[in-house]
């Protein structure tokens, strides 16, 4: 990064410390693609890669008062992203091991019709779970999962803060997990996030 760019970013970090949403947006626009590309290279999932981007910039916002303007923010963002990705890979490793114990995954039927019926039932349960969500949770969840919108974009459309949007989506996932559990389908939020692409 050129000295002029470093100077500009140090000014943005100072503005960010003063709660400048404009500075936050500039930093987000400048660095999100690099973080996304790094995340998707390791996680192989656009949804999880976008979640990494959102988590990194959420942490940036919450850490804005303690940022050191003399230190390159790119290095800070890279470290946060790396740690986030590593934690997700560890969780995924454990989740995939757990999958072998799930009967609806491990019971392989040679009957294609039976498999199709099981899949339709599973989708029906998911759709029912989503339909019973409170309206704001439902909208936030659908805009995130179906339209691949970021928490910031969803917040702008619904008039909510990005943190509120993230809370809505987290609660929606917990509700869906609970409904699935009632039907005998035990599954984690991490795996639910990966496989839910209807």
Contact map, one row per residue, 1 for C-alpha under 8 A:
111011000000000000000000000000000000000000000000000000000000000000000000000000000000000000000000000000000000000000000000000000000000000000000000000000000000000000000000000000000000000000000000000000
111111000000000000000000000000000000000000000000000000000000000000000000000000000000000000000000000000000000000000000000000000000000000000000000000000000000000000000000000000000000000000000000000000
111111100000000000000000000000000000000000000000000000000000000000000000000000000000000000000000000000000000000000000000000000000000000000000000000000000000000000000000000000000000000000000000000000
011111110000000000000000000000000000000000000000000000000000000000000000000000000000000000000000000000000000000000000000000000000000000000000000000000000000000000000000000000000000000000000000000000
111111111000000000000000000000000000000000000000000000000000000000000000000000000000000000000000000000000000000000000000000000000000000000000000000000000000000000000000000000000000000000000000000000
111111111100000000000000000000000000000000000000000000000000000000000001000000000000000000000000000000000000000000000000000000000000000000000000000000000000000000000000000000000000000000000000000000
001111111110000000000000000000000000000000000000000000000000000000000000000000000000000000000000000000000000000000000000000000000000000000000000000000000000000000000000000000000000000000000000000000
000111111111000000000000000000000000000000000000000000000000000000000000000000000000000000000000000000000000000000000000000000000000000000000000000000000000000000000000000000000000000000000000000000
000011111111100000000000001000000000000000000000000000000000000000001001100000000000000000000000000000000000000000000000000000000000000000000000000000000000000000000000000000000000000000000000000000
000001111111110000000000000000000000000000000000000000000000000000001111100000000000000000000000000000000000000000000000000000000000000000000000000000000000000000000000000000000000000000000000000000
000000111111111000000000000000000000000000000000000000000000000000001000000000000000000000000000000000000000000000000000000000000000000000000000000000000000000000000000000000000000000000000000000000
000000011111111100000011001000000000000000000000000000000000000000000000000000000000000000000000000000000000000000000000000000000000000000000000000000000000000000000000000000000000000000000000000000
000000001111111110000010000000000000000000000000000000000000000100111000100000000000000000000000000000000000000000000000000000000000000000000000000000000000000000000000000000000000000000000000000000
000000000111111111000000000000000000000000000000000000000000000000001000000000000000000000000000000000000000000000000000000000000000000000000000000000000000000000000000000000000000000000000000000000
000000000011111111110010000000000000000000000000000000000000000000000000000000000000000000000000000000000000000000000000000000000000000000000000000000000000000000000000000000000000000000000000000000
000000000001111111111011000000000000000000000000000000000000100110000000000000000000000000000000000000000000000000000000000000000000000000000000000000000000000000000000000000000000000000000000000000
000000000000111111110000000000000000000000000000000000000000000111100000000000000000000000000000000000000000000000000000000000000000000000000000000000000000000000000000000000000000000000000000000000
000000000000011111110000000000000000000000000000000000000000000010000000000000000000000000000000000000000000000000000000000000000000000000000000000000000000000000000000000000000000000000000000000000
000000000000001111111000000000000000000000000000000000000000000100000000000000000000000000000000000000000000000000000000000000000000000000000000000000000000000000000000000000000000000000000000000000
000000000000001111111111000000000000000000000000000000000000000000000000000000000000000000000000000000000000000000000000000000000000000000000000000000000000000000000000000000000000000000000000000000
000000000000000100111111100000000000000000000000000000000000000000000000000000000000000000000000000000000000000000000000000000000000000000000000000000000000000000000000000000000000000000000000000000
000000000000000000011111110000000000000000000000000000000000000000000000000000000000000000000000000000000000000000000000000000000000000000000000000000000000000000000000000000000000000000000000000000
000000000001101100011111111000000000000000000000000000000000000000000000000000000000000000000000000000000000000000000000000000000000000000000000000000000000000000000000000000000000000000000000000000
000000000001000100011111111100000000000000000000000000000000100000000000000000000000000000000000000000000000000000000000000000000000000000000000000000000000000000000000000000000000000000000000000000
000000000000000000001111111110000000000000000000000000000000000000000000000000000000000000000000000000000000000000000000000000000000000000000000000000000000000000000000000000000000000000000000000000
000000000000000000000111111111000000000000000000000000000000000000000000000000000000000000000000000000000000000000000000000000000000000000000000000000000000000000000000000000000000000000000000000000
000000001001000000000011111111100000000000000000000000000000000000000000000000000000000000000000000000000000000000000000000000000000000000000000000000000000000000000000000000000000000000000000000000
000000000000000000000001111111110000000000000000000000001000000000000000000000000000000000000000000000000000000000000000000000000000000000000000000000000000000000000000000000000000000000000000000000
000000000000000000000000111111111000000000000000000000000000000000000000000000000000000000000000000000000000000000000000000000000000000000000000000000000000000000000000000000000000000000000000000000
000000000000000000000000011111111000000000000000000000000000000000000000000000000000000000000000000000000000000000000000000000000000000000000000000000000000000000000000000000000000000000000000000000
000000000000000000000000001111111110000000000000000000000000000000000000010000000000000000000000000000000000000000000000000000000000000000000000000000000000000000000000000000000000000000000000000000
000000000000000000000000000111111111000000000000000010000000000000000000000000000000000000000000000000000000000000000000000000000000000000000000000000000000000000000000000000000000000000000000000000
000000000000000000000000000011111111100000000000000000000000000000000000000000000000000000000000000000000000000000000000000000000000000000000000000000000000000000000000000000000000000000000000000000
000000000000000000000000000000111111110000000000000000000000000000000000000000000000000000000000000000000000000000000000000000000000000000000000000000000000000000000000000000000000000000000000000000
000000000000000000000000000000111111111000000000000110000000000000000000000001001000000000000000000000000000000000000000000000000000000000000000000000000000000000000000000000000000000000000000000000
000000000000000000000000000000011111111100000000110110000000000000000000000000000000000000000000000000000000000000000000000000000000000000000000000000000000000000000000000000000000000000000000000000
000000000000000000000000000000001111111110000000100000000000000000000000000000000000000000000000000000000000000000000000000000000000000000000000000000000000000000000000000000000000000000000000000000
000000000000000000000000000000000111111111000000000000000000000000000000000000000000000000000000000000000000000000000000000000000000000000000000000000000000000000000000000000000000000000000000000000
000000000000000000000000000000000011111111110001100100000000000000000000000000001000100000000000000000000000000000000000000000000000000000000000000000000000000000000000000000000000000000000000000000
000000000000000000000000000000000001111111111101100000000000000000000000000000000000000000000000000000000000000000000000000000000000000000000000000000000000000000000000000000000000000000000000000000
000000000000000000000000000000000000111111110000000000000000000000000000000000000000000000000000000000000000000000000000000000000000000000000000000000000000000000000000000000000000000000000000000000
000000000000000000000000000000000000011111110000000000000000000000000000000000000000100000000000000000000000000000000000000000000000000000000000000000000000000000000000000000000000000000000000000000
000000000000000000000000000000000000001111111001100000000000000000000000000000000000100010000000000000000000000000000000000000000000000000000000000000000000000000000000000000000000000000000000000000
000000000000000000000000000000000000001111111100100000000000000000000000000000000000000000000000000000000000000000000000000000000000000000000000000000000000000000000000000000000000000000000000000000
000000000000000000000000000000000000000100111111100000000000000000000000000000000000000000000000000000000000000000000000000000000000000000000000000000000000000000000000000000000000000000000000010000
000000000000000000000000000000000000000100011111110000000000000000000000000000000000000000000000000000000000000000000000000000000000000000000000000000000000000000000000000000000000000000000000000000
000000000000000000000000000000000000000000001111111000000000000000000000000000000000000000000000000000000000000000000000000000000000000000000000100100000000000000000000000000000000000000000000110000
000000000000000000000000000000000000001100101111111100000000000000000000000000000000000000000000000000000000000000000000000000000000000000000000000000000000000000000000000000000000000000000000110000
000000000000000000000000000000000001101100111111111110000000000000000000000000000000000000000000000000000000000000000000000000000000000000000000000000000000000000000000000000000000000000000000000000
000000000000000000000000000000000001000000000111111111000000000000000000000000000000000000000000000000000000000000000000000000000000000000000000000001000000000000000000000000000000000000000000000000
000000000000000000000000000000000000000000000011111111100000000000000000000000000000000000000000000000000000000000000000000000000000000000000000000000000000000000000000000000000000000000000000000000
000000000000000000000000000000000011001000000001111111110000000000000000000000001001100000000000000000000000000000000000000000000000000000000000000000000000000000000000000000000000000000000000000000
000000000000000000000000000000010011000000000000111111111000000000000000000000001000000000000000000000000000000000000000000000000000000000000000000000000000000000000000000000000000000000000000000000
000000000000000000000000000000000000000000000000011111111100000000000000000000000000000000000000000000000000000000000000000000000000000000000000000001100000000000000000000000000000000000000000000000
000000000000000000000000000000000000000000000000001111111110000000000000000000000001000000000000000000000000000000000000000000000000000000000000000000000000000000000000000000000000000000000000000000
000000000000000000000000000000000000000000000000000111111111000000000000000010011001000000000000000000000000000000000000000000000000000000000000000000000000000000000000000000000000000000000000000000
000000000000000000000000000100000000000000000000000011111111100000000000000000000000000000000000000000000000000000000000000000000000000000000000000000000000000000000000000000000000000000000000000000
000000000000000000000000000000000000000000000000000001111111110000000000000000000000000000000000000000000000000000000000000000000000000000000000000000000000000000100000000000000000000000000000000000
000000000000000000000000000000000000000000000000000000111111111000000000000000000000000000000000000000000000000000000000000000000000000000000000000000000000000000000000000000000000000000000000000000
000000000000000000000000000000000000000000000000000000011111111100000000000010000000000000000000000000000000000000000000000000000000000000000000000000000000000000000000000000000000000000000000000000
000000000000000100000001000000000000000000000000000000001111111100000000000000000000000000000000000000000000000000000000000000000000000000000000000000000000000000000000000000000000000000000000000000
000000000000000000000000000000000000000000000000000000000111111110000000000000000000000000000000000000000000000000000000000000000000000000000000000000000000000000000000000000000000000000000000000000
000000000000000000000000000000000000000000000000000000000011111111100000000000000000000000000000000000000000000000000000000000000000000000000000000000000000000000000000000000000000000000000000000000
000000000000100110100000000000000000000000000000000000000001111111100000000000000000000000000000000000000000000000000000000000000000000000000000000000000000000000000000000000000000000000000000000000
000000000000000111000000000000000000000000000000000000000000011111100000000000000000000000000000000000000000000000000000000000000000000000000000000000000000000000000000000000000000000000000000000000
000000000000000010000000000000000000000000000000000000000000001111110000000000000000000000000000000000000000000000000000000000000000000000000000000000000000000000000000000000000000000000000000000000
000000000000100010000000000000000000000000000000000000000000001111111000000000000000000000000000000000000000000000000000000000000000000000000000000000000000000000000000000000000000000000000000000000
000000000000100000000000000000000000000000000000000000000000000001111110000000000000000000000000000000000000000000000000000000000000000000000000000000000000000000000000000000000000000000000000000000
000000001110110000000000000000000000000000000000000000000000000000111111100000000000000000000000000000000000000000000000000000000000000000000000000000000000000000000000000000000000000000000000000000
000000000100000000000000000000000000000000000000000000000000000000011111000000000000000000000000000000000000000000000000000000000000000000000000000000000000000000000000000000000000000000000000000000
000000000100000000000000000000000000000000000000000000000000000000011111100000000000000000000000000000000000000000000000000000000000000000000000000000000000000000000000000000000000000000000000000000
000001001100000000000000000000000000000000000000000000000000000000001111111100000000000000000000000000000000000000000000000000000000000000000000000000000000000000000000000000000000000000000000000000
000000001100100000000000000000000000000000000000000000000000000000001011111110000000000000000000000000000000000000000000000000000000000000000000000000000000000000000000000000000000000000000000000000
000000000000000000000000000000100000000000000000000000000000000000000001111111000000000000000000000000000000000000000000000000000000000000000000000000000000000000000000000000000000000000000000000000
000000000000000000000000000000000000000000000000000000000000000000000001111111100000000000000000000000000000000000000000000000000000000000000000000000000000000000000000000000000000000000000000000000
000000000000000000000000000000000000000000000000000000000000000000000001111111110000000000000000000000000000000000000000000000000000000000000000000000000000000000000000000000000000000000000000000000
000000000000000000000000000000000000000000000000000000010001000000000000111111111000000000000000000000000000000000000000000000000000000000000000000000000000000000000000000000000000000000000000000000
000000000000000000000000000000000010000000000000000000000000000000000000011111111100000000000000000000000000000000000000000000000000000000000000000000000000000000000000000000000000000000000000000000
000000000000000000000000000000000000000000000000000000000000000000000000001111111110000000000000000000000000000000000000000000000000000000000000000000000000000000000000000000000000000000000000000000
000000000000000000000000000000000000000000000000000000010000000000000000000111111111000000000000000000000000000000000000000000000000000000000000000000000000000000000000000000000000000000000000000000
000000000000000000000000000000000010001000000000000110010000000000000000000011111111100000000000000000000000000000000000000000000000000000000000000000000000000000000000000000000000000000000000000000
000000000000000000000000000000000000000000000000000000000000000000000000000001111111110000000000000000000000000000000000000000000000000000000000000000000000000000000000000000000000000000000000000000
000000000000000000000000000000000000000000000000000000000000000000000000000000111111111000000000000000000000000000000000000000000000000000000000000000000000000000000000000000000000000000000000000000
000000000000000000000000000000000000000000000000000100110000000000000000000000011111111100000000000000000000000000000000000000000000000000000000000000000000000000000000000000000000000000000000000000
000000000000000000000000000000000000001001100000000100000000000000000000000000001111111110000000000000000000000000000000000000000000000000000000000000000000000000000000000000000000000000000000000000
000000000000000000000000000000000000000000000000000000000000000000000000000000000111111111000000000000000000000000000000000000000000000000000000000000000000000000000000000000000000000000000000000000
000000000000000000000000000000000000000000000000000000000000000000000000000000000011111111100000000000000000000000000000000000000000000000000000000000000000000000000000000000000000000000000000000000
000000000000000000000000000000000000000000000000000000000000000000000000000000000001111111110000000000000000000000000000000000000000000000000000000000000000000000000000000000000000000000000000000000
000000000000000000000000000000000000000000100000000000000000000000000000000000000000111111111000000000000000000000000000000000000000000000000000000000000000000000000000000000000000000000000000000000
000000000000000000000000000000000000000000000000000000000000000000000000000000000000011111111100000000000000000000000000000000000000000000000000000000000000000000000000000000000000000000000000000000
000000000000000000000000000000000000000000000000000000000000000000000000000000000000001111111110000000000000000000000000000000000000000000000000000000000000000000000000000000000000000000000100000000
000000000000000000000000000000000000000000000000000000000000000000000000000000000000000111111111000000000000000000000000000000000000000000000000000000000000000000000000000000000000000000000110000000
000000000000000000000000000000000000000000000000000000000000000000000000000000000000000011111111100000000000000000000000000000000000000000000000000000000000000000000000000000000000000000000000000000
000000000000000000000000000000000000000000000000000000000000000000000000000000000000000001111111110000000000000000000000000000000000000000000000000000000000000000000000000000000000000000000000000000
000000000000000000000000000000000000000000000000000000000000000000000000000000000000000000111111111000000000000000000000000000000000000000000000000000000000000000000000000000000000000000010110000000
000000000000000000000000000000000000000000000000000000000000000000000000000000000000000000011111111100000000000000000000000000000000000000000000000000000000000000000000000000000000000000000000000000
000000000000000000000000000000000000000000000000000000000000000000000000000000000000000000001111111110000000000000000000000000000000000000000000000000000000000000000000000000000000000000000000000000
000000000000000000000000000000000000000000000000000000000000000000000000000000000000000000000111111111000000000000000000000000000000000000000000000000000000000000000000000000000000000000000000000000
000000000000000000000000000000000000000000000000000000000000000000000000000000000000000000000011111111001100000000000000000000000000000000000000000000000000000000000000000000000000000000000000000000
000000000000000000000000000000000000000000000000000000000000000000000000000000000000000000000001111111101100000000000000000000000000000000000000000000000000000000000000000000000000000000000000000000
000000000000000000000000000000000000000000000000000000000000000000000000000000000000000000000000111111101100000000000000000000000000000000000000000000000000000000000000000000000000000000000000000000
000000000000000000000000000000000000000000000000000000000000000000000000000000000000000000000000011111111100000000000000000000000000000000000000000000000000000000000000000000000000000011000000000000
000000000000000000000000000000000000000000000000000000000000000000000000000000000000000000000000000111111110000000000000000000000000000000000000000000000000000000000000000000000000000000000000000000
000000000000000000000000000000000000000000000000000000000000000000000000000000000000000000000000000001111110000000000000000000000000000000000000000000000000000000000000000000000000000010000000000000
000000000000000000000000000000000000000000000000000000000000000000000000000000000000000000000000001111111111000000000000000000000000000000000000000000000000000000000000000000000000000000000000000000
000000000000000000000000000000000000000000000000000000000000000000000000000000000000000000000000001111111111000000000000000000000000000000000000000000000000000000000000000000000000000000000000000000
000000000000000000000000000000000000000000000000000000000000000000000000000000000000000000000000000000111111100000000000000000000000000000000000000000000000000000000000000000000000000000000000000000
000000000000000000000000000000000000000000000000000000000000000000000000000000000000000000000000000000001111110000000000000000000000000000000000000000000000000000000000000000000000000000000000000000
000000000000000000000000000000000000000000000000000000000000000000000000000000000000000000000000000000000011111101100000000000000000000000000000000000000000000000000000000000000000000000000000000000
000000000000000000000000000000000000000000000000000000000000000000000000000000000000000000000000000000000001111100000000000000000000000000000000000000000000000000000000000000000000000000000000000000
000000000000000000000000000000000000000000000000000000000000000000000000000000000000000000000000000000000000111111100000000000000000000000000000000000000000000000000000000000000000000000000000000000
000000000000000000000000000000000000000000000000000000000000000000000000000000000000000000000000000000000000111111110000000000000000000000000000000000000000000000000000000000000000000000000000000000
000000000000000000000000000000000000000000000000000000000000000000000000000000000000000000000000000000000000001111111000000000000000000000000000000000000000000000000000000000000000000000000000000000
000000000000000000000000000000000000000000000000000000000000000000000000000000000000000000000000000000000000101111111100000000000000000000000000000000000000000000000000000000000000000000000000000000
000000000000000000000000000000000000000000000000000000000000000000000000000000000000000000000000000000000000101111111110000000000000000000000000000000000000000000000000000000000000000000000000000000
000000000000000000000000000000000000000000000000000000000000000000000000000000000000000000000000000000000000000111111111000000000000000000000000000000000000000000000000000000000000000000000000000000
000000000000000000000000000000000000000000000000000000000000000000000000000000000000000000000000000000000000000011111111100000000000000000000000000000000000000000000000000000000000000000000000000000
000000000000000000000000000000000000000000000000000000000000000000000000000000000000000000000000000000000000000001111111110000000000000000000000000000000000000000000000000000000000000000000000000000
000000000000000000000000000000000000000000000000000000000000000000000000000000000000000000000000000000000000000000111111111000000000000000000000000000000000000000000000000000000000000000000000000000
000000000000000000000000000000000000000000000000000000000000000000000000000000000000000000000000000000000000000000011111111100000000000000000000000000000000000000000000000000000000000000000000000000
000000000000000000000000000000000000000000000000000000000000000000000000000000000000000000000000000000000000000000001111111110000000000000000000000000000000000000000000000000000000000000000000000000
000000000000000000000000000000000000000000000000000000000000000000000000000000000000000000000000000000000000000000000111111111000000000000000000000000000000000000000000000000000000000000000000000000
000000000000000000000000000000000000000000000000000000000000000000000000000000000000000000000000000000000000000000000011111111100000000000000000000000000000000000000000000000000000000000000000000001
000000000000000000000000000000000000000000000000000000000000000000000000000000000000000000000000000000000000000000000001111111110000000000000000000000000000000000000000000000000000000000000000000000
000000000000000000000000000000000000000000000000000000000000000000000000000000000000000000000000000000000000000000000000111111111000000000000000000000000000000000000000000000000011000000000000000000
000000000000000000000000000000000000000000000000000000000000000000000000000000000000000000000000000000000000000000000000011111111100000000000000000000000000000000000000000000010001000000000000000000
000000000000000000000000000000000000000000000000000000000000000000000000000000000000000000000000000000000000000000000000001111111110000000000000000000000000000000000000000000000000000000000000000000
000000000000000000000000000000000000000000000000000000000000000000000000000000000000000000000000000000000000000000000000000111111111000000000000000000000000000000000000000000000000000000000000000000
000000000000000000000000000000000000000000000000000000000000000000000000000000000000000000000000000000000000000000000000000011111111100000000000000000000000000000000000000000110011000000000000000000
000000000000000000000000000000000000000000000000000000000000000000000000000000000000000000000000000000000000000000000000000001111111100001000000000000000000000000000000000100010000000000000000000000
000000000000000000000000000000000000000000000000000000000000000000000000000000000000000000000000000000000000000000000000000000111111100001000000000000000000000000000000000000000000000000000000000000
000000000000000000000000000000000000000000000000000000000000000000000000000000000000000000000000000000000000000000000000000000011111110000000000000000000000000000000000000000000000000000000000000000
000000000000000000000000000000000000000000000000000000000000000000000000000000000000000000000000000000000000000000000000000000001111111011000000000000000000000000000000000100100000000000000000000000
000000000000000000000000000000000000000000000000000000000000000000000000000000000000000000000000000000000000000000000000000000000001111111000000000000000000000000000000000000000000000000000000000000
000000000000000000000000000000000000000000000000000000000000000000000000000000000000000000000000000000000000000000000000000000000000111111100000000000000000000000000000000000000000000000000000000000
000000000000000000000000000000000000000000000000000000000000000000000000000000000000000000000000000000000000000000000000000000000000011111110000000000000000000000000001000000000000000000000000000000
000000000000000000000000000000000000000000000000000000000000000000000000000000000000000000000000000000000000000000000000000000000000111111111000000000000000000000001001101100000000000000000000000000
000000000000000000000000000000000000000000000000000000000000000000000000000000000000000000000000000000000000000000000000000000000110111111111100000000000000000000000000000100000000000000000000000000
000000000000000000000000000000000000000000000000000000000000000000000000000000000000000000000000000000000000000000000000000000000000001111111110000000000000000000000000000000000000000000000000000000
000000000000000000000000000000000000000000000000000000000000000000000000000000000000000000000000000000000000000000000000000000000000000111111111000000000100000000001001100000000000000000000000000000
000000000000000000000000000000000000000000000000000000000000000000000000000000000000000000000000000000000000000000000000000000000000000011111111100000000000000000000001100100000000000000000000000000
000000000000000000000000000000000000000000000000000000000000000000000000000000000000000000000000000000000000000000000000000000000000000001111111111000000000000000000000000000000000000000000000000000
000000000000000000000000000000000000000000000000000000000000000000000000000000000000000000000000000000000000000000000000000000000000000000111111111110000100000000000000000000000000000000000000000000
000000000000000000000000000000000000000000000000000000000000000000000000000000000000000000000000000000000000000000000000000000000000000000011111111111100100000000000000000000000000000000000000000000
000000000000000000000000000000000000000000000010000000000000000000000000000000000000000000000000000000000000000000000000000000000000000000001111111110000000000000000000000000000000000000000000000110
000000000000000000000000000000000000000000000000000000000000000000000000000000000000000000000000000000000000000000000000000000000000000000000111111100000000000000000000000000000000000000000000000010
000000000000000000000000000000000000000000000000000000000000000000000000000000000000000000000000000000000000000000000000000000000000000000000111111110000000000000000000000000000000000000000000000000
000000000000000000000000000000000000000000000010000000000000000000000000000000000000000000000000000000000000000000000000000000000000000000000011111111000000000000000000000000000000000000000000000000
000000000000000000000000000000000000000000000000000000000000000000000000000000000000000000000000000000000000000000000000000000000000000000000011101111101100000000000000000000000000000000000000000000
000000000000000000000000000000000000000000000000010001000000000000000000000000000000000000000000000000000000000000000000000000000000000000000001000111111100000000000000000000000000000000000000000000
000000000000000000000000000000000000000000000000000001000000000000000000000000000000000000000000000000000000000000000000000000000000000000000001000011111110000001101100000000000000000000000000000000
000000000000000000000000000000000000000000000000000000000000000000000000000000000000000000000000000000000000000000000000000000000000000000000000000001111111000011000000000000000000000000000000000000
000000000000000000000000000000000000000000000000000000000000000000000000000000000000000000000000000000000000000000000000000000000000000000000000000011111111100000000000000000000000000000000000000000
000000000000000000000000000000000000000000000000000000000000000000000000000000000000000000000000000000000000000000000000000000000000000000010011000011111111110101001000000000000000000000000000000000
000000000000000000000000000000000000000000000000000000000000000000000000000000000000000000000000000000000000000000000000000000000000000000000000000000111111111111011000000000000000000000000000000000
000000000000000000000000000000000000000000000000000000000000000000000000000000000000000000000000000000000000000000000000000000000000000000000000000000011111111110000000000000000000000000000000000000
000000000000000000000000000000000000000000000000000000000000000000000000000000000000000000000000000000000000000000000000000000000000000000000000000000001111111100000000000000000000000000000000000000
000000000000000000000000000000000000000000000000000000000000000000000000000000000000000000000000000000000000000000000000000000000000000000000000000000000111111100000000000000000000000000000000000000
000000000000000000000000000000000000000000000000000000000000000000000000000000000000000000000000000000000000000000000000000000000000000000000000000000000011111110000000000000000000000000000000000000
000000000000000000000000000000000000000000000000000000000000000000000000000000000000000000000000000000000000000000000000000000000000000000000000000000000111111111011000000000000000000000000000000000
000000000000000000000000000000000000000000000000000000000000000000000000000000000000000000000000000000000000000000000000000000000000000000000000000000010011001111111000000000000000000000000000000000
000000000000000000000000000000000000000000000000000000000000000000000000000000000000000000000000000000000000000000000000000000000000000000000000000000110110000111111100000000000000000000000000000000
000000000000000000000000000000000000000000000000000000000100000000000000000000000000000000000000000000000000000000000000000000000000000000000000000000100000000011111110000000000000000000000000000000
000000000000000000000000000000000000000000000000000000000000000000000000000000000000000000000000000000000000000000000000000000000000000000000000000000000010000111111111000000000000000000000000000000
000000000000000000000000000000000000000000000000000000000000000000000000000000000000000000000000000000000000000000000000000000000000000010010000000000100110000111111111100000000000000000000000000000
000000000000000000000000000000000000000000000000000000000000000000000000000000000000000000000000000000000000000000000000000000000000000000000000000000100000000001111111110000000000000000000000000000
000000000000000000000000000000000000000000000000000000000000000000000000000000000000000000000000000000000000000000000000000000000000000000000000000000000000000000111111111000000000000000000000000000
000000000000000000000000000000000000000000000000000000000000000000000000000000000000000000000000000000000000000000000000000000000000000110011000000000000000000000011111111100000000000000000000000000
000000000000000000000000000000000000000000000000000000000000000000000000000000000000000000000000000000000000000000000000000000000000000010011000000000000000000000001111111110000000000000000000000000
000000000000000000000000000000000000000000000000000000000000000000000000000000000000000000000000000000000000000000000000000000000000000000000000000000000000000000000111111111000000000000000000000000
000000000000000000000000000000000000000000000000000000000000000000000000000000000000000000000000000000000000000000000000000000000000000010000000000000000000000000000011111111100000000000000000000000
000000000000000000000000000000000000000000000000000000000000000000000000000000000000000000000000000000000000000000000000000000000100100011001000000000000000000000000001111111110000000000000000000000
000000000000000000000000000000000000000000000000000000000000000000000000000000000000000000000000000000000000000000000000000000000000000000000000000000000000000000000000111111111000000000001001000000
000000000000000000000000000000000000000000000000000000000000000000000000000000000000000000000000000000000000000000000000000000000000000000000000000000000000000000000000011111111100000000001000000000
000000000000000000000000000000000000000000000000000000000000000000000000000000000000000000000000000000000000000000000000000000001000100000000000000000000000000000000000001111111110000000000000000000
000000000000000000000000000000000000000000000000000000000000000000000000000000000000000000000000000000000000000000000000000001001100000000000000000000000000000000000000000111111111000000000000000000
000000000000000000000000000000000000000000000000000000000000000000000000000000000000000000000000000000000000000000000000000000000000000000000000000000000000000000000000000011111111100001111001000000
000000000000000000000000000000000000000000000000000000000000000000000000000000000000000000000000000000000000000000000000000000000000000000000000000000000000000000000000000001111111110000000000000000
000000000000000000000000000000000000000000000000000000000000000000000000000000000000000000000000000000000000000000000000000010001000000000000000000000000000000000000000000000111111111000000000000000
000000000000000000000000000000000000000000000000000000000000000000000000000000000000000000000000000000000000000000000000000011001000000000000000000000000000000000000000000000011111111111100000000000
000000000000000000000000000000000000000000000000000000000000000000000000000000000000000000000000000000000000000000000000000000000000000000000000000000000000000000000000000000001111111111100000000000
000000000000000000000000000000000000000000000000000000000000000000000000000000000000000000000000000000000000000000000000000000000000000000000000000000000000000000000000000000000111111110000000000000
000000000000000000000000000000000000000000000000000000000000000000000000000000000000000000000000000000000000000000000000000000000000000000000000000000000000000000000000000000000011111110000000000000
000000000000000000000000000000000000000000000000000000000000000000000000000000000000000000000000000000000000000000000000000000000000000000000000000000000000000000000000000000000001111111000000000000
000000000000000000000000000000000000000000000000000000000000000000000000000000000000000000000000000001010000000000000000000000000000000000000000000000000000000000000000000000000001111111100000000000
000000000000000000000000000000000000000000000000000000000000000000000000000000000000000000000000000001000000000000000000000000000000000000000000000000000000000000000000000000001001100111110000000000
000000000000000000000000000000000000000000000000000000000000000000000000000000000000000000000000000000000000000000000000000000000000000000000000000000000000000000000000000000001001100011111011000000
000000000000000000000000000000000000000000000000000000000000000000000000000000000000000000000010000000000000000000000000000000000000000000000000000000000000000000000000000000001000000001111111000000
000000000000000000000000000000000000000000000000000000000000000000000000000000000000000000000000000000000000000000000000000000000000000000000000000000000000000000000000000011001000000000111111100000
000000000000000000000000000000000000000000000000000000000000000000000000000000000000000000110010000000000000000000000000000000000000000000000000000000000000000000000000000000000000000000011111110000
000000000000000000000000000000000000000000000000000000000000000000000000000000000000000000010010000000000000000000000000000000000000000000000000000000000000000000000000000000000000000000111111111000
000000000000000000000000000000000000000000000000000000000000000000000000000000000000000000000000000000000000000000000000000000000000000000000000000000000000000000000000000010001000000000111111111100
000000000000000000000000000000000000000000000011000000000000000000000000000000000000000000000000000000000000000000000000000000000000000000000000000000000000000000000000000000000000000000001111111100
000000000000000000000000000000000000000000001011000000000000000000000000000000000000000000000000000000000000000000000000000000000000000000000000000000000000000000000000000000000000000000000111111110
000000000000000000000000000000000000000000000000000000000000000000000000000000000000000000000000000000000000000000000000000000000000000000000000000000000000000000000000000000000000000000000011111110
000000000000000000000000000000000000000000000000000000000000000000000000000000000000000000000000000000000000000000000000000000000000000000000000100000000000000000000000000000000000000000000001111111
000000000000000000000000000000000000000000000000000000000000000000000000000000000000000000000000000000000000000000000000000000000000000000000000110000000000000000000000000000000000000000000000011111
000000000000000000000000000000000000000000000000000000000000000000000000000000000000000000000000000000000000000000000000001000000000000000000000000000000000000000000000000000000000000000000000000111
